[in-house]
Amino acid sequence: MKVELENLFSIDESSQEQVIKVYNRYGICIDAPEIRKKNLKASFNPIFTLNENLTYEHVAALYKSLERELGIVSIGERFYFDFSESEYEQAPLFTLNSTGNSPDMFIEDRGTLFSISTYCQHCGLLEKEQLSPLVIDTTQMRDRHLVHVSGYWVASQELVNLMKRENIRGYDLLEVIHQGPEEGKQQAFQIIPTQVLPECSTERVKLYFATEQPPCRCGLSGVINGPDSYKYENLTNLTGDIFFSAEWSHDGRYLYRKTLFSRKFRELVIKNNISREVKGEKDTNFGPMDWLFDPVLLK
């Protein structure tokens, strides 16, 4: 698995050679950018691999040089995790990161009852406990088989029928409450895993954005977790196909536990033409209806 970092910022055309020299000085080779005709600004969008020779500490020093020498302070950052073919082939479980390269995969909650408590007094992350079925406008699901609602996965009746037919195990279903137009409403069900995975390996990659505040002392806010990683022996006795992670994730405000799916579930989705096979966010196949599964890594 490779960790790639993408930068994005704009500068005046006259400064591009100096910027390239700063990157080169830190061992990062980038090409001259295309100039936007409207405002004569150069958009820099380099993507480079982090490794033992180019660590994130080097990148943080690079940013300081860009600021000190050229006055560049607003740098966008995005991490990508690039998996090998063998990692896809060996993974028993997958993290489902998206059911479509489109905002339509997210549906707004319309009044689910939760109890809310503060998890961390420093960053303000909140913990919530679901007290009622999810309340959504099911007409917004349209022809989508699985949508994301407030940290939870909601499946269509068609997907539920397919999961039962193919003996997908390890979950309960809770029918959602429809709130919206009667025309076009449909039955939909929250998928609730019945098992919790062991804790991730301590070797799991943890990153942060150098351009933002340091991670909170709670270890959650400000931390970018790499792919889910497990010791091989901790997964050998698992049964079933759908699991909660032991660790908390968050959406910037609320905590939730990620749902992980088995290889059997991923193959079911692809075999039944619900999604094409997609391998990573930069896969040219990743379209508005395609599901993005990342393999768990075995240590």
RASUL-V106388 format. One record per residue. N is the residue number from 1. RES is the residue in one small letter. PHI is phi as a letter, one per 40 degrees, with the letter a starting at -180 (999 if undefined). D_LAST is the distance of its C-alpha to the last C-alpha in Angstrom with 2 decimals. Layout:
n=N res=RES phi=PHI d_last=D_LAST
n=N res=RES phi=PHI d_last=D_LAST
This chain:
n=1 res=m phi=999 d_last=12.09
n=2 res=k phi=b d_last=15.23
n=3 res=v phi=b d_last=16.73
n=4 res=e phi=b d_last=20.47
n=5 res=l phi=b d_last=23.24
n=6 res=e phi=b d_last=26.62
n=7 res=n phi=b d_last=29.79
n=8 res=l phi=a d_last=33.08
n=9 res=f phi=a d_last=36.47
n=10 res=s phi=b d_last=40.06
n=11 res=i phi=a d_last=42.48
n=12 res=d phi=c d_last=45.98
n=13 res=e phi=d d_last=46.43
n=14 res=s phi=c d_last=47.95
n=15 res=s phi=c d_last=44.77
n=16 res=q phi=c d_last=42.34
n=17 res=e phi=c d_last=42.70
n=18 res=q phi=c d_last=42.06
n=19 res=v phi=c d_last=38.87
n=20 res=i phi=d d_last=37.61
n=21 res=k phi=c d_last=38.48
n=22 res=v phi=c d_last=36.52
n=23 res=y phi=c d_last=33.34
n=24 res=n phi=c d_last=34.02
n=25 res=r phi=c d_last=34.48
n=26 res=y phi=c d_last=30.90
n=27 res=g phi=g d_last=29.66
n=28 res=i phi=b d_last=29.49
n=29 res=c phi=c d_last=31.81
n=30 res=i phi=b d_last=33.35
n=31 res=d phi=c d_last=36.41
n=32 res=a phi=c d_last=39.57
n=33 res=p phi=c d_last=39.47
n=34 res=e phi=c d_last=41.97
n=35 res=i phi=c d_last=44.73
n=36 res=r phi=c d_last=45.64
n=37 res=k phi=c d_last=49.34
n=38 res=k phi=c d_last=50.30
n=39 res=n phi=b d_last=49.47
n=40 res=l phi=f d_last=48.69
n=41 res=k phi=c d_last=45.28
n=42 res=a phi=c d_last=42.35
n=43 res=s phi=c d_last=39.11
n=44 res=f phi=c d_last=36.11
n=45 res=n phi=a d_last=32.89
n=46 res=p phi=c d_last=30.52
n=47 res=i phi=b d_last=26.85
n=48 res=f phi=a d_last=24.75
n=49 res=t phi=c d_last=21.18
n=50 res=l phi=c d_last=19.68
n=51 res=n phi=a d_last=18.06
n=52 res=e phi=c d_last=18.52
n=53 res=n phi=c d_last=22.19
n=54 res=l phi=b d_last=22.83
n=55 res=t phi=c d_last=21.30
n=56 res=y phi=c d_last=22.41
n=57 res=e phi=c d_last=24.72
n=58 res=h phi=c d_last=26.47
n=59 res=v phi=c d_last=26.91
n=60 res=a phi=c d_last=28.43
n=61 res=a phi=c d_last=30.83
n=62 res=l phi=d d_last=31.66
n=63 res=y phi=c d_last=32.70
n=64 res=k phi=c d_last=34.92
n=65 res=s phi=c d_last=36.57
n=66 res=l phi=c d_last=37.24
n=67 res=e phi=c d_last=38.83
n=68 res=r phi=c d_last=40.81
n=69 res=e phi=c d_last=42.08
n=70 res=l phi=b d_last=42.48
n=71 res=g phi=g d_last=42.51
n=72 res=i phi=c d_last=39.52
n=73 res=v phi=b d_last=38.08
n=74 res=s phi=b d_last=36.96
n=75 res=i phi=b d_last=33.72
n=76 res=g phi=c d_last=31.66
n=77 res=e phi=b d_last=27.88
n=78 res=r phi=a d_last=25.29
n=79 res=f phi=c d_last=21.59
n=80 res=y phi=b d_last=20.11
n=81 res=f phi=b d_last=16.57
n=82 res=d phi=b d_last=16.89
n=83 res=f phi=c d_last=14.44
n=84 res=s phi=c d_last=14.74
n=85 res=e phi=c d_last=16.31
n=86 res=s phi=c d_last=13.52
n=87 res=e phi=c d_last=11.19
n=88 res=y phi=c d_last=14.21
n=89 res=e phi=c d_last=14.77
n=90 res=q phi=c d_last=11.50
n=91 res=a phi=c d_last=11.04
n=92 res=p phi=c d_last=12.65
n=93 res=l phi=b d_last=13.52
n=94 res=f phi=b d_last=15.05
n=95 res=t phi=c d_last=16.48
n=96 res=l phi=c d_last=20.17
n=97 res=n phi=c d_last=21.36
n=98 res=s phi=a d_last=24.84
n=99 res=t phi=b d_last=27.35
n=100 res=g phi=i d_last=29.44
n=101 res=n phi=c d_last=29.97
n=102 res=s phi=a d_last=32.90
n=103 res=p phi=c d_last=34.01
n=104 res=d phi=c d_last=35.42
n=105 res=m phi=c d_last=32.09
n=106 res=f phi=c d_last=32.77
n=107 res=i phi=b d_last=35.59
n=108 res=e phi=c d_last=37.35
n=109 res=d phi=c d_last=37.65
n=110 res=r phi=b d_last=41.34
n=111 res=g phi=h d_last=41.77
n=112 res=t phi=c d_last=39.03
n=113 res=l phi=c d_last=39.63
n=114 res=f phi=b d_last=37.04
n=115 res=s phi=c d_last=37.26
n=116 res=i phi=b d_last=36.05
n=117 res=s phi=b d_last=35.10
n=118 res=t phi=c d_last=33.95
n=119 res=y phi=c d_last=30.38
n=120 res=c phi=b d_last=30.75
n=121 res=q phi=c d_last=34.19
n=122 res=h phi=c d_last=33.18
n=123 res=c phi=b d_last=31.70
n=124 res=g phi=g d_last=33.30
n=125 res=l phi=c d_last=30.37
n=126 res=l phi=b d_last=31.68
n=127 res=e phi=b d_last=30.38
n=128 res=k phi=b d_last=32.10
n=129 res=e phi=b d_last=32.69
n=130 res=q phi=c d_last=33.99
n=131 res=l phi=b d_last=37.39
n=132 res=s phi=a d_last=38.66
n=133 res=p phi=d d_last=37.66
n=134 res=l phi=c d_last=36.70
n=135 res=v phi=b d_last=39.84
n=136 res=i phi=a d_last=39.70
n=137 res=d phi=c d_last=42.00
n=138 res=t phi=c d_last=40.74
n=139 res=t phi=c d_last=42.98
n=140 res=q phi=c d_last=40.55
n=141 res=m phi=c d_last=37.92
n=142 res=r phi=f d_last=40.26
n=143 res=d phi=b d_last=38.35
n=144 res=r phi=c d_last=34.84
n=145 res=h phi=c d_last=32.79
n=146 res=l phi=a d_last=30.40
n=147 res=v phi=b d_last=31.11
n=148 res=h phi=b d_last=29.70
n=149 res=v phi=b d_last=31.94
n=150 res=s phi=f d_last=31.25
n=151 res=g phi=g d_last=27.53
n=152 res=y phi=b d_last=28.10
n=153 res=w phi=c d_last=28.03
n=154 res=v phi=b d_last=31.42
n=155 res=a phi=b d_last=31.94
n=156 res=s phi=c d_last=35.16
n=157 res=q phi=c d_last=37.05
n=158 res=e phi=c d_last=36.35
n=159 res=l phi=c d_last=32.56
n=160 res=v phi=c d_last=32.92
n=161 res=n phi=c d_last=35.13
n=162 res=l phi=c d_last=32.65
n=163 res=m phi=c d_last=29.78
n=164 res=k phi=c d_last=32.13
n=165 res=r phi=c d_last=33.36
n=166 res=e phi=c d_last=29.93
n=167 res=n phi=f d_last=28.91
n=168 res=i phi=c d_last=26.16
n=169 res=r phi=b d_last=25.45
n=170 res=g phi=h d_last=24.19
n=171 res=y phi=a d_last=26.51
n=172 res=d phi=b d_last=30.03
n=173 res=l phi=b d_last=32.46
n=174 res=l phi=b d_last=34.86
n=175 res=e phi=c d_last=37.59
n=176 res=v phi=c d_last=38.15
n=177 res=i phi=c d_last=41.63
n=178 res=h phi=c d_last=43.29
n=179 res=q phi=b d_last=45.24
n=180 res=g phi=i d_last=46.96
n=181 res=p phi=d d_last=49.30
n=182 res=e phi=c d_last=50.09
n=183 res=e phi=c d_last=50.22
n=184 res=g phi=g d_last=46.85
n=185 res=k phi=c d_last=45.06
n=186 res=q phi=a d_last=42.57
n=187 res=q phi=c d_last=40.65
n=188 res=a phi=a d_last=37.11
n=189 res=f phi=b d_last=34.54
n=190 res=q phi=c d_last=31.83
n=191 res=i phi=c d_last=28.61
n=192 res=i phi=b d_last=27.43
n=193 res=p phi=d d_last=24.16
n=194 res=t phi=b d_last=24.80
n=195 res=q phi=b d_last=21.32
n=196 res=v phi=b d_last=18.96
n=197 res=l phi=c d_last=15.18
n=198 res=p phi=c d_last=13.40
n=199 res=e phi=c d_last=12.67
n=200 res=c phi=c d_last=9.93
n=201 res=s phi=c d_last=7.39
n=202 res=t phi=c d_last=9.75
n=203 res=e phi=c d_last=8.04
n=204 res=r phi=d d_last=9.31
n=205 res=v phi=c d_last=12.14
n=206 res=k phi=b d_last=15.56
n=207 res=l phi=b d_last=18.76
n=208 res=y phi=a d_last=22.46
n=209 res=f phi=c d_last=25.68
n=210 res=a phi=c d_last=27.67
n=211 res=t phi=c d_last=30.82
n=212 res=e phi=b d_last=30.59
n=213 res=q phi=c d_last=30.78
n=214 res=p phi=d d_last=27.99
n=215 res=p phi=d d_last=25.55
n=216 res=c phi=c d_last=27.20
n=217 res=r phi=c d_last=26.70
n=218 res=c phi=c d_last=25.41
n=219 res=g phi=g d_last=22.13
n=220 res=l phi=b d_last=22.65
n=221 res=s phi=c d_last=25.60
n=222 res=g phi=g d_last=25.14
n=223 res=v phi=b d_last=21.34
n=224 res=i phi=b d_last=19.62
n=225 res=n phi=c d_last=16.15
n=226 res=g phi=c d_last=13.77
n=227 res=p phi=d d_last=12.04
n=228 res=d phi=c d_last=10.64
n=229 res=s phi=b d_last=6.91
n=230 res=y phi=b d_last=5.91
n=231 res=k phi=c d_last=4.70
n=232 res=y phi=d d_last=5.92
n=233 res=e phi=c d_last=9.00
n=234 res=n phi=c d_last=9.96
n=235 res=l phi=b d_last=10.76
n=236 res=t phi=c d_last=12.52
n=237 res=n phi=b d_last=15.81
n=238 res=l phi=c d_last=16.22
n=239 res=t phi=b d_last=19.56
n=240 res=g phi=h d_last=21.16
n=241 res=d phi=b d_last=20.48
n=242 res=i phi=b d_last=20.82
n=243 res=f phi=a d_last=19.11
n=244 res=f phi=c d_last=19.54
n=245 res=s phi=c d_last=16.77
n=246 res=a phi=c d_last=17.07
n=247 res=e phi=c d_last=17.43
n=248 res=w phi=c d_last=20.64
n=249 res=s phi=b d_last=21.23
n=250 res=h phi=a d_last=24.72
n=251 res=d phi=b d_last=27.22
n=252 res=g phi=g d_last=28.90
n=253 res=r phi=b d_last=31.07
n=254 res=y phi=b d_last=29.65
n=255 res=l phi=c d_last=26.44
n=256 res=y phi=a d_last=24.83
n=257 res=r phi=b d_last=21.74
n=258 res=k phi=c d_last=20.00
n=259 res=t phi=b d_last=20.20
n=260 res=l phi=b d_last=17.42
n=261 res=f phi=b d_last=18.57
n=262 res=s phi=c d_last=17.66
n=263 res=r phi=d d_last=17.78
n=264 res=k phi=d d_last=21.22
n=265 res=f phi=c d_last=22.47
n=266 res=r phi=c d_last=21.55
n=267 res=e phi=c d_last=23.25
n=268 res=l phi=c d_last=26.18
n=269 res=v phi=c d_last=26.76
n=270 res=i phi=c d_last=26.82
n=271 res=k phi=c d_last=28.85
n=272 res=n phi=c d_last=31.47
n=273 res=n phi=f d_last=31.95
n=274 res=i phi=c d_last=30.98
n=275 res=s phi=a d_last=28.81
n=276 res=r phi=c d_last=28.31
n=277 res=e phi=c d_last=24.85
n=278 res=v phi=b d_last=23.63
n=279 res=k phi=b d_last=20.66
n=280 res=g phi=g d_last=20.63
n=281 res=e phi=c d_last=23.51
n=282 res=k phi=c d_last=25.20
n=283 res=d phi=c d_last=25.44
n=284 res=t phi=c d_last=29.21
n=285 res=n phi=c d_last=29.03
n=286 res=f phi=c d_last=28.09
n=287 res=g phi=b d_last=31.42
n=288 res=p phi=c d_last=32.96
n=289 res=m phi=b d_last=31.99
n=290 res=d phi=c d_last=28.57
n=291 res=w phi=c d_last=25.42
n=292 res=l phi=b d_last=22.37
n=293 res=f phi=b d_last=19.06
n=294 res=d phi=b d_last=15.80
n=295 res=p phi=c d_last=12.73
n=296 res=v phi=c d_last=9.84
n=297 res=l phi=b d_last=6.56
n=298 res=l phi=b d_last=3.81
n=299 res=k phi=b d_last=0.00
